Amino acid sequence: MMKSNYLIYPLLLFCVVSINTSCQKKSDEHTLVDQSEFLGTDWVLYTPVKKIHLDDDVGLKTYAWTAYKSACSPVICSDYSYDSNTLTETFQILTTKSNRSEIRIEDNYSTGSRQFSGYLKFDAPLNDESLMQIFGSTSENATQLMIRGFSENGGTLKISNSFVLATGVYNKEVHINVIHLQEDAGSKMIVYVDGQKKFEKVDGENATNYMKYGCYGTMKTGKAVVQWRGVKLYKDGTAPD
């Protein structure tokens, strides 16, 4: 019996070491995935407060973040929901009484650099809706940069109503990175789709900005549904060369 025990103990030790090594490997792989979600160098992950913006038939309503919120009663005209298992946020505009279901990031900044990263998906019949924006402008237009979704060409992403970022994206998840360098950090706004730089513009405005994402715009279809998964926010980094 003693001989048998001596044989078992090394086996147990081997199993414990194997399990710990396996867990460490998975942990390292997860860290690498997190790092790949931003572009450039020296970015710091941070978690500012988020507020839910919903429009009803009266006007804009702002709510503290919660996993579910809806507007209008008894028939819901827009809502927001969060799935903690998949890290997916779903934004719906369901009737013309509403034109907004968005997250407002409570991070007003006028200096430094910021980066938004998230996985976007939308499907038919969504058309001509804002999906992400950098808000704040010294001109009459309150938004400095806006990414919109359109129905043409099997689902199209554009900057505002003109510059095409990607086509054929209906019901296809795409990774969006938006980098904003304020005047002291480079004076640029850059948009990437699946890691490829698609758009760049000079930021010549001395303005205070913040970011929003979700679904916003006068509904022209039966409904508009947008999903953002794994949204992360970074600051104080440098854009890729």
N, C-alpha and C positions, 0 to 999 in steps of 0.2 A: 504493500500500500504506500509506504514512504517513497519508494522508487517512482510510483505512478504520480505522486504529488510533485516531485521534482520535475517531471516532464511537463506537467500542466502549467506551472508558474512561468516558464519562459514563453510558452504559447500565449498566455494572458498578457504578458509584457509586450510581446510582439503585436498583439491585437490592439492594445492601447496606443502604442507608438504609431501604428498604421492609421488608426482612426484620427489621431491628432494631426498627423501629416496630411491626411485627406481634407480635414476641416480647414487647416491652414491654407492649403492650395485653393480651396473654394473661396476663402476669405480674400486671398490675394487677387483672384480672378475678379471678384466683385469690385475691389478697389480699382483695378484697371478699367473696368467698364465705366465706373463713375468718372474717372479722369478723362476718358475718351469723349465724354459728353460736352466738354467745353473745347473751344479752339483757341490756340495761342498759348501764352505762358503766364505763370504767376497769378492765375485767377484764384480767388478765395470764395468758396461756397458760403452763402449766407441765407438767412431765412427771415426776410422782413414780413411784417403783418400783411395779411391779405384781407380785402373786403369784397363782398359780393355786391355787384350792381345789377339790379333788375328794373326794367321799366314796366309799369302797368298802365291802365287807361287814364291815370292821373298824372304820372310823371316818374322821374327817376327816384328809386329807393336804394338806400345803402344799408347793408346788413353786416354785422360781424360774421366772420367765416363760420360756417357749419357744413356738415356733410350733405345737407339737402335744404334747399330754399326754393319757394315758388312765389309767383306773383299772380294777381287777379283771383277773384272768387265769385261764384262757385266753379267757373270754368277756368282752368289754369291757362294763362297766356304765355308764360315763360318760366323756365326753372333752371336750377343748377344742381348737380349731384356729383358726389365724389365716391369712387370705389377704392377702398383702402387695400384691397387684395391686388388690384392691377395698377394702382396709382393713377387711375384715369378720371379726369374731370369731364363731365358731359354738360354742354350748354345747349339749351333748346329754346327756340322762339316758335310758339305754336299757333298764335293768332296775330292778326294785325293790330290788336290792342297793345302789343309790346314791340319794341324794336331793339331790345338789349338783354343779354345774359352774359355778364363779363366778370372777370376777376380784376380788381384794381389793386395794384401793388403799392403799398403805403411806403414808398421810398422816394421822396422828392429830392432830386439831386441836380446840382448845377455845376459840379466839378467832378473830375475823375473819370473812371470807366466802369461800364456795366455790361454784362452779357446775359442774355436770355437763352435758355436751351429747353427744347421740348419736342415731343413726337406728336405730330398733327395728323388728324384724319377727319375727312368730311365726305359726304356722299350726296347723290341726287335726292331731292331736287334743289339743293342749296344753290343760290346764284346771287352774286353781287352783295356779299356780306363781309364785314371786317372780321378778321380772325386774330390779329395781333397789331398793336400800335404803340408807338412812342408818343405820348401825349405831352403837350406843352409847346407853344410857339408864340413868337412875338408878332407874327403876321395875323391876318384875319382867320386863317385856317388854324384851328386849335391843335392839330396833329402834325408832327414833323415827319413821321414815317408811318405808313399803314400797309399791312399785308392783307389782301382781300382774296376771297374765293369766288370763282365764276363757274358756270356750267359748261362753257364752250370747250371743245376739244377733250371731252371726257373728264372734265374737271381741271381748272386752271388756277394757278396762283399768280397774282400780280402785285406789283407795288402800286397802290391806289387803283386807278382804272387803266393803266397804260403798260408799264414795263412788265414783261412776262418773266416769271421766275421758274415755272415748271408747268407742264401739261400732262394730261392723262393720270391725274392723281385722285380721281373719285375712288373712294373706298380703299385707298392705298396710304399706309402710314409713311410719312416723310419726317425726317429730322430737321428741325428748323433751329438755326442759331442766329441771333441778332446781337451785334456788338455796337455799342454806342460809346464813342470817345468824345468827351466834352472838350471845350476849347483848350483847356490846359493839358489835355492828354492826346491830342491829335486831330480834333475837329472832324470826325467821320462817323457815318452810320453804315454798317456793312451787314448784308444778309447772306447767309449760307443755306443751301438745301442739300441734305445728305452729305455734308462736309465740303461741298463745292461752293466757292464764292460766286454768287449770282448777281449781286448788286452792291454798288457803293455810291455814296453821295457825301458831299461836303456839308458839315454842320456849321453854317455861318451865323447861327443865331445865339445870342447870349440869353438863354432861357433856362428856366427850371423845368425839369422833365420827370415823368414817371411812366411805367409800362402798364399796359392792360392786355388781356387776352381772353378769348371766348367767341361770342357771336354778337355782332352789332350791325344794324342797318335796317332800313325799311324793307319788310318782307315782301318779296315778289312771287313767292312760291307757296305751296301748301304748308310747308314747315321748313325750318332751318335747324339742323343739328350739327354741332361741332364737338369733336373730342380732342383734348390735349392730355397726353400721358407723360408722366415723369418730368414735369416741369421743374427746372432748377434755375437758380439765380446766382450769378457770380459778380464780383467787383474787384477793382484795383489791379486788373491784369493788362496784358499787352496783346493786341491783335496779331494774327499770323502775318508774316512778311508777304 
